[in-house]
Structures are given as structure tokens and as C-alpha cells.
Amino acid sequence: MLCSYFSGIISIYIFGGIMETRVALISIIVEKFDSAEEINSLLHKYGEYVIGRMGLPYRKKNINIISVAVDAPQDIISALSGKIGKLDGVSVKTVYSGGI
């Protein structure tokens, strides 16, 4: 596998194909703490794409706020966001960079 940086888009060459990656920020609000273990498990599973993460407990509202920066192919980002969003008591929104 070879990686190339071209015009602000990172491309991964796998067996002659090109897989472009996107930079995105996944924002997660956790209202039911029972879901925390599953969120951590999913983030670990997709760890190769994670640039960094930050978790903030907001005790006044009894919620946790998590931000996860990723650099991954579009389908990987969508899969991770979708799996997290299906968890009970969890809300998720994803914002993408402009093609970088």
C-alpha cells in the first residue's frame, strides 16, 4: 500500500485503485452512560483513522460531549458515525472538511 498527498487530498493506492480520504469531525453527545463502553469499543476498532479525540463531562447537564477528528474514506466515516448514532442515548453529527 502506498500513500500519496496530492492537491490537499490524501490518496491510498491499494492494488491499483485509489481510495481518497476526508478529514471530518464527529461530534457525540452521550446522555445515557451505559453506551460509553460501546462508544469506546467502536473508536478503538476504527482507531487507525482517528487523528485525535476529546471528551468533556458536562456535570451541570449530566451529559458527556465527545469530539473525534478522523481522516478516512467517506464510507468509513459514515459507517462509524452511523454505528455510534444507533446507540441508545447517543446523538451524533459529522462535519467534513472542504475536500482536504
Buried (B, 14 or more C-beta within 10 A) or exposed (E): EEEEEEEEBBBBEEEEEEBEBBBBBBBBBBEEEEBBEBBEEBBEEBEEBBEEBEBEEEEEEEBBBBEBBBBBBEEBBEBBBEBBBEBEEBEBEBEEEEEE
